Structure formats: structure tokens, C-alpha cells
Amino acid sequence: MSNRKDGVLYIGVTADLSRRIVQHREGKGSAFCRRYGLTRLVYAEEHDSIEDAIAREKAMKAWKRAWKIELIEGANPEWDDLFSVVL
């Protein structure tokens, strides 16, 4: 999640991405997303198990910011809101 191109980044895990995005947009998601106005889904990955997803989340949170931006821009160079794609 982000608020704009090259903006603040949030990484999280959910079993229901659409529901979670709606929560963030309504201000009912994480306090971090509320604080920074993060409403734009700019990158998402699907995993076979919640354990795999949590491991990936932890690894990505440890990454340098430049690596995260490179990953996002490789899949979504304009930082478009991908929410409509996941519906």
C-alpha cells in the first residue's frame, strides 16, 4: 500500500485482499495506513499458504527501500492503484 508514487510504503498479509483494502480505505485497517493516508494498492503477491505469505512479508519488511521500489516499479511502473484488478 502507498499514498502516491514514491510515497510511504506499507507491507502486510491477509487472506482476503479485497476486504483488507476496503478496511484500509475506510480507516479501519492498520493505524500506520490511517496515519499516512495509505489507500493505494501498488503491489500484491499471492502465495500457496499463509505461512509462505508471512515469511515473504517478514523478508520484504527487512529489505532496503530501494529494493521495494524496484519490485513495485517492475510490476507497476506508474504506481497505479491495482485495487480494481484484485476484485
N, C-alpha and C positions, 0 to 999 in steps of 0.2 A: 504494500500500500504506500501511496505517496500523496502529496498535496499538489505537486507540479513537477515539471521536468527538472531534474537535478535537485529536487527538494528533499525533505525529510523522508527517511525510509523506515518502514515497519515490516517485520517478518513474523509470521505466525503460522499456526497449524489449526486446521478444522476438518471435521468430517463432512460439513455441509457449507461449501464455499459461498453459494448464493445467499444463504441465510446469514452468514457471518458478515458479508459485505453490507447487507441491509442494516445489520446491527451497528456496524461502524458508522454508516451514513446517518443513522438516527441518533448517534451519540450514546448508544448503549453498548458499544464494543469496549475495547480497551481504553483505559484512561490516557494512554500515550496517544492513541489516534484522536481522541477528543481534544487533548491539549494542543495538538499540532494541526488539527483540521484535515486529517488524512482520510480522503474519501475516494481516491482514485486507485483502482486495481491496475497495476502496471506489469505484473508478472505473476504467474501461477504455475505450479507443477502438480501433477497427480502421481501418487505413489500406491503401491500394492497393499501396504499395511500402514497402520498408524505409527508403528514402531519405526518404519523406514522414514516416514514423514517427519517424525520428531528428531531422528538422527540428522536428517538433512537440514532441518531448521536450526539445530544447535551448531552444525558446521557452518552454515551461512552466516549466522549471527557473529561468528568468530572471524569472518572474512574482513579484509580491508574494504572500505567504502568503494574504492576504485574497482574492485573485483565485482561488487554487487552492481554497480552502474554498467560495467561491461556486459554482465549477464542480461540485465534488463534491455540494454540497447541492442544486443544481439538478436533478441526476440521481438522487441517493441521499440524501434529507434525513435519514434515520435512521442513515446511515453503516453500513448493513447489509453483511455480508460477501457479496460477489457471486460468490464462487468457484463455487458450485453452478450459477449462471446460465451461466457460460462453459464448463461441461463438455459 
